[in-house]
Amino acid sequence: MIIKILGSGCKNCVALKENTEAALKETGIDAEVVKVQDMKDIVSYGVMQTPALVIDEKVMSFGKVLKTNEIIKLLEKAK
């Protein structure tokens, strides 16, 4: 599983990455977390608001910082 955090590196993007890593640790799911900061790449996903969470190339959320338990639910769906 590859998880991408789309964003410029702002505090919300950092928080989403930290919450995602916490969700992975809590669930024991093995995944690679990649930060995508290039605006051209972000726009290619159709995302106009960051931060965004992409799981296996599917945009799961954008424009807000998901809590750890919300990310866990998305991870379970994506399995």
DSSP file (Angstrom, degrees, kcal/mol; ACC not computed):
  #  RESIDUE AA STRUCTURE BP1 BP2  ACC     N-H-->O    O-->H-N    N-H-->O    O-->H-N    TCO  KAPPA ALPHA  PHI   PSI    X-CA   Y-CA   Z-CA
    1    1 A M              0   0    0      0, 0.0    31,-2.3     0, 0.0     2,-0.5   0.000 360.0 360.0 360.0 134.7    0.0    0.0    0.0
    2    2 A I  E     -a   32   0A   0     29,-0.2    54,-3.1    31,-0.0     2,-0.5  -0.974 360.0-167.7-118.3 125.6    1.3    3.5   -0.9
    3    3 A I  E     -aB  33  55A   0     29,-3.3    31,-3.1    -2,-0.5     2,-0.4  -0.945   4.4-162.4-114.2 129.6   -0.1    6.5    0.9
    4    4 A K  E     -aB  34  54A   0     50,-3.1    50,-2.7    -2,-0.5     2,-0.6  -0.930   9.8-155.4-115.0 136.5    0.5   10.0   -0.4
    5    5 A I  E     -aB  35  53A   0     29,-2.8    31,-2.9    -2,-0.4     2,-0.5  -0.948  17.1-156.4-105.9 113.9    0.1   13.2    1.5
    6    6 A L  E     +aB  36  52A   0     46,-2.4    46,-1.9    -2,-0.6     2,-0.3  -0.801  40.4  96.4 -95.5 127.4   -0.4   16.0   -0.9
    7    7 A G  S    S-     0   0    0     29,-2.5    -2,-0.1    -2,-0.5    35,-0.0  -0.897  77.1 -95.0 166.5 166.6    0.5   19.5    0.2
    8    8 A S  S    S-     0   0    0     -2,-0.3    29,-0.1     1,-0.1    -1,-0.1   0.566  72.5 -93.3 -78.4  -9.5    3.0   22.3    0.3
    9    9 A G  S    S+     0   0    0      1,-0.1    -1,-0.1    27,-0.1    28,-0.1   0.563  74.4 152.1 105.0  12.8    4.5   21.3    3.7
   10   10 A C     >  -     0   0    0      1,-0.1     4,-2.2     4,-0.0     3,-0.2  -0.097  64.4 -93.1 -68.4 173.5    2.3   23.5    5.8
   11   11 A K  H  > S+     0   0    0      1,-0.2     4,-2.3     2,-0.2     5,-0.1   0.838 127.1  53.9 -61.8 -33.2    1.4   22.7    9.4
   12   12 A N  H  > S+     0   0    0      2,-0.2     4,-2.3     1,-0.2    -1,-0.2   0.881 108.1  49.8 -67.7 -37.3   -1.8   20.9    8.3
   13   13 A C  H  > S+     0   0    0     -3,-0.2     4,-2.1     2,-0.2    -2,-0.2   0.908 111.5  48.4 -66.1 -41.9    0.1   18.7    5.9
   14   14 A V  H  X S+     0   0    0     -4,-2.2     4,-2.4     2,-0.2    -2,-0.2   0.908 111.2  50.8 -63.9 -42.2    2.6   17.8    8.6
   15   15 A A  H  X S+     0   0    0     -4,-2.3     4,-2.6     1,-0.2    -2,-0.2   0.901 109.2  50.6 -63.8 -41.0   -0.3   17.0   11.0
   16   16 A L  H  X S+     0   0    0     -4,-2.3     4,-2.2     2,-0.2    -1,-0.2   0.902 110.6  49.5 -64.1 -40.0   -2.0   14.8    8.4
   17   17 A K  H  X S+     0   0    0     -4,-2.1     4,-2.5     2,-0.2    -2,-0.2   0.924 112.1  47.9 -63.6 -44.2    1.3   12.9    7.9
   18   18 A E  H  X S+     0   0    0     -4,-2.4     4,-2.1     1,-0.2    -2,-0.2   0.914 112.8  48.2 -63.7 -42.6    1.7   12.4   11.6
   19   19 A N  H  X S+     0   0    0     -4,-2.6     4,-2.2     2,-0.2    -1,-0.2   0.871 111.2  51.4 -65.9 -36.2   -1.9   11.2   12.0
   20   20 A T  H  X S+     0   0    0     -4,-2.2     4,-2.3     2,-0.2    -2,-0.2   0.923 109.9  48.5 -65.9 -44.6   -1.5    8.8    9.1
   21   21 A E  H  X S+     0   0    0     -4,-2.5     4,-2.2     1,-0.2    -2,-0.2   0.879 111.1  51.0 -63.6 -37.0    1.7    7.4   10.6
   22   22 A A  H  X S+     0   0    0     -4,-2.1     4,-2.5     2,-0.2    -1,-0.2   0.901 109.5  50.6 -65.6 -40.6   -0.1    6.9   13.9
   23   23 A A  H  X S+     0   0    0     -4,-2.2     4,-2.1     2,-0.2     6,-0.3   0.901 110.6  49.2 -63.6 -41.5   -3.0    5.2   12.2
   24   24 A L  H  X>S+     0   0    0     -4,-2.3     4,-1.9     2,-0.2     5,-0.9   0.914 112.2  47.9 -63.9 -42.9   -0.6    2.8   10.4
   25   25 A K  H  <5S+     0   0    0     -4,-2.2    -2,-0.2     1,-0.2    -1,-0.2   0.917 112.1  49.7 -64.0 -42.9    1.2    2.0   13.7
   26   26 A E  H  <5S+     0   0    0     -4,-2.5    -1,-0.2     1,-0.2    -2,-0.2   0.865 118.6  37.7 -65.2 -37.1   -2.1    1.4   15.5
   27   27 A T  H  <5S-     0   0    0     -4,-2.1    -1,-0.2    -5,-0.2    -2,-0.2   0.663 101.1-129.3 -89.9 -17.1   -3.4   -0.9   12.8
   28   28 A G  T  <5 +     0   0    0     -4,-1.9     2,-0.3     1,-0.3    -3,-0.2   0.639  52.5 155.5  76.1  13.7   -0.1   -2.7   12.1
   29   29 A I      < -     0   0    0     -5,-0.9     2,-0.7    -6,-0.3    -1,-0.3  -0.585  41.0-135.0 -76.3 133.1   -0.7   -2.0    8.3
   30   30 A D        +     0   0    0     -2,-0.3     2,-0.3    -3,-0.1    -1,-0.1  -0.802  43.7 146.0 -90.8 116.2    2.5   -1.9    6.3
   31   31 A A        -     0   0    0     -2,-0.7     2,-0.5   -29,-0.0   -29,-0.2  -0.989  47.5-120.5-148.8 154.4    2.5    1.0    4.0
   32   32 A E  E     -a    2   0A   0    -31,-2.3   -29,-3.3    -2,-0.3     2,-0.6  -0.856  24.8-151.4 -95.7 129.0    4.9    3.5    2.4
   33   33 A V  E     -a    3   0A   0     -2,-0.5     2,-0.4   -31,-0.2   -29,-0.2  -0.906  16.2-174.8-104.9 123.2    4.0    7.2    3.2
   34   34 A V  E     -a    4   0A   0    -31,-3.1   -29,-2.8    -2,-0.6     2,-0.5  -0.953  18.0-141.8-121.1 133.1    5.1    9.6    0.5
   35   35 A K  E     -a    5   0A   0     -2,-0.4     2,-0.6   -31,-0.2   -29,-0.2  -0.816  13.1-163.9 -92.0 131.5    4.9   13.4    0.7
   36   36 A V  E     +a    6   0A   0    -31,-2.9   -29,-2.5    -2,-0.5   -27,-0.1  -0.959  22.0 157.9-116.8 113.4    4.0   15.1   -2.6
   37   37 A Q        +     0   0    0     -2,-0.6     2,-0.5   -31,-0.2    -1,-0.1   0.542  36.8 107.1-113.4 -11.0    4.8   18.8   -2.6
   38   38 A D     >  -     0   0    0      1,-0.2     4,-2.3     2,-0.0     3,-0.4  -0.588  62.2-145.8 -74.5 122.4    5.0   19.7   -6.3
   39   39 A M  H  > S+     0   0    0     -2,-0.5     4,-2.7     1,-0.2     5,-0.2   0.835  97.7  56.9 -60.2 -34.4    1.9   21.7   -7.2
   40   40 A K  H  > S+     0   0    0      1,-0.2     4,-1.3     2,-0.2    -1,-0.2   0.906 109.7  45.2 -63.0 -41.1    1.8   20.2  -10.7
   41   41 A D  H  > S+     0   0    0     -3,-0.4     4,-0.5     2,-0.2    -2,-0.2   0.896 112.7  51.1 -68.2 -40.8    1.6   16.7   -9.2
   42   42 A I  H ><>S+     0   0    0     -4,-2.3     3,-1.4     1,-0.2     5,-1.2   0.936 110.0  48.8 -62.4 -46.7   -1.0   17.7   -6.7
   43   43 A V  H ><5S+     0   0    0     -4,-2.7     3,-2.3     1,-0.3    -1,-0.2   0.809  98.6  68.9 -63.9 -30.0   -3.2   19.3   -9.4
   44   44 A S  H 3<5S+     0   0    0     -4,-1.3    -1,-0.3     1,-0.3    -2,-0.2   0.728  95.7  55.7 -63.2 -19.8   -2.9   16.1  -11.4
   45   45 A Y  T <<5S-     0   0    0     -3,-1.4    -1,-0.3    -4,-0.5    -2,-0.2   0.460 119.7-112.4 -87.2  -2.2   -5.0   14.3   -8.8
   46   46 A G  T < 5S+     0   0    0     -3,-2.3     2,-0.5     1,-0.3    -3,-0.2   0.668  70.1 145.2  79.6  16.3   -7.7   16.9   -9.2
   47   47 A V      < +     0   0    0     -5,-1.2    -1,-0.3     1,-0.1    -2,-0.1  -0.772  22.9 168.5 -93.8 126.5   -7.1   18.3   -5.8
   48   48 A M        +     0   0    0     -2,-0.5     2,-0.4     1,-0.2    -1,-0.1   0.528  67.3  53.3-110.8 -11.4   -7.5   22.0   -5.3
   49   49 A Q  S    S-     0   0    0      2,-0.1    14,-0.6    15,-0.0    -1,-0.2  -0.988  84.6-114.6-126.4 134.2   -7.3   22.1   -1.5
   50   50 A T  S    S+     0   0    0     -2,-0.4     2,-0.1    12,-0.2   -43,-0.1  -0.788  78.9  54.1-113.6 161.3   -4.6   20.6    0.6
   51   51 A P        +     0   0    0      0, 0.0    12,-1.6     0, 0.0    13,-0.8   0.536  70.0 175.9 -76.8 159.1   -3.8   18.7    2.6
   52   52 A A  E     -BC   6  62A   0    -46,-1.9   -46,-2.4    10,-0.2     2,-0.5  -0.962  23.3-143.9-130.9 150.2   -5.0   15.6    0.8
   53   53 A L  E     -BC   5  61A   0      8,-2.6     7,-3.1    -2,-0.3     8,-1.3  -0.964  16.0-174.2-116.6 123.7   -4.8   11.9    1.5
   54   54 A V  E     -BC   4  59A   0    -50,-2.7   -50,-3.1    -2,-0.5     2,-0.5  -0.975   4.2-167.8-120.6 125.3   -4.3    9.5   -1.4
   55   55 A I  E >  S-BC   3  58A   0      3,-2.5     3,-1.5    -2,-0.5   -52,-0.2  -0.961  76.4 -19.9-116.3 119.6   -4.3    5.7   -0.8
   56   56 A D  T 3  S-     0   0    0    -54,-3.1    -1,-0.2    -2,-0.5   -53,-0.1   0.913 128.9 -50.5  48.0  50.7   -3.1    3.5   -3.7
   57   57 A E  T 3  S+     0   0    0    -55,-0.3     2,-0.5     1,-0.2    -1,-0.3   0.562 114.6 115.9  68.8  13.2   -3.7    6.4   -6.2
   58   58 A K  E <   -C   55   0A   0     -3,-1.5    -3,-2.5     0, 0.0     2,-0.5  -0.958  67.9-127.6-113.8 123.8   -7.3    7.1   -5.0
   59   59 A V  E     +C   54   0A   0     -2,-0.5    -5,-0.2    -5,-0.2     3,-0.1  -0.549  32.7 172.0 -69.4 119.8   -8.0   10.5   -3.4
   60   60 A M  E     -     0   0A   0     -7,-3.1     2,-0.3    -2,-0.5    -1,-0.2   0.709  61.9  -2.1-102.0 -26.8   -9.7    9.7   -0.1
   61   61 A S  E     +C   53   0A   0     -8,-1.3    -8,-2.6     5,-0.0    -1,-0.4  -0.980  58.2 179.5-162.5 149.3   -9.8   13.2    1.5
   62   62 A F  E     +C   52   0A   0     -2,-0.3   -10,-0.2   -10,-0.3   -12,-0.2  -0.989  60.6  30.6-153.1 153.7   -8.8   16.7    0.8
   63   63 A G  S    S+     0   0    0    -12,-1.6     2,-0.3   -14,-0.6   -13,-0.2   0.500 104.3  65.1  82.4   4.7   -9.0   20.1    2.4
   64   64 A K  S    S-     0   0    0    -13,-0.8     2,-0.8   -15,-0.2    -1,-0.1  -0.994  80.3-111.0-154.2 159.9   -8.9   18.9    6.0
   65   65 A V        -     0   0    0     -2,-0.3     2,-0.2   -15,-0.1   -52,-0.1  -0.836  37.8-144.8 -92.8 111.9   -6.7   17.2    8.6
   66   66 A L        -     0   0    0     -2,-0.8     2,-0.1     1,-0.1   -47,-0.1  -0.485  14.1-120.5 -74.7 145.2   -8.2   13.8    9.3
   67   67 A K     >  -     0   0    0     -2,-0.2     4,-2.1     1,-0.1     3,-0.5  -0.442  30.0-104.7 -78.4 160.9   -8.0   12.5   12.8
   68   68 A T  H  > S+     0   0    0      1,-0.2     4,-2.2     2,-0.2     5,-0.1   0.894 121.2  51.2 -54.1 -45.0   -6.2    9.2   13.4
   69   69 A N  H  > S+     0   0    0      1,-0.2     4,-1.6     2,-0.2    -1,-0.2   0.831 108.3  52.4 -67.5 -30.0   -9.5    7.2   13.9
   70   70 A E  H  > S+     0   0    0     -3,-0.5     4,-1.6     2,-0.2    -1,-0.2   0.890 109.8  49.1 -68.5 -38.9  -10.9    8.7   10.6
   71   71 A I  H  X S+     0   0    0     -4,-2.1     4,-2.6     1,-0.2    -2,-0.2   0.885 106.1  56.9 -66.9 -39.1   -7.7    7.5    8.8
   72   72 A I  H  X S+     0   0    0     -4,-2.2     4,-2.3     1,-0.2    -1,-0.2   0.916 105.5  51.1 -58.3 -43.5   -8.0    4.1   10.3
   73   73 A K  H  X S+     0   0    0     -4,-1.6     4,-1.8     1,-0.2    -1,-0.2   0.901 111.2  47.7 -60.8 -41.6  -11.5    3.7    8.8
   74   74 A L  H  X S+     0   0    0     -4,-1.6     4,-1.9     2,-0.2    -2,-0.2   0.886 110.5  52.0 -67.7 -38.3  -10.2    4.8    5.4
   75   75 A L  H  X S+     0   0    0     -4,-2.6     4,-1.1     1,-0.2    -2,-0.2   0.902 108.0  51.5 -63.7 -41.1   -7.3    2.3    5.6
   76   76 A E  H  < S+     0   0    0     -4,-2.3     3,-0.4     1,-0.2    -1,-0.2   0.893 111.0  48.4 -63.8 -39.5   -9.7   -0.5    6.5
   77   77 A K  H  < S+     0   0    0     -4,-1.8    -1,-0.2     1,-0.2    -2,-0.2   0.864 110.3  52.0 -66.1 -35.9  -11.8    0.3    3.4
   78   78 A A  H  <        0   0    0     -4,-1.9    -1,-0.2     1,-0.2    -2,-0.2   0.654 360.0 360.0 -78.6 -16.0   -8.8    0.4    1.2
   79   79 A K     <        0   0    0     -4,-1.1    -1,-0.2    -3,-0.4    -2,-0.1   0.504 360.0 360.0 -62.7 360.0   -7.5   -3.0    2.2
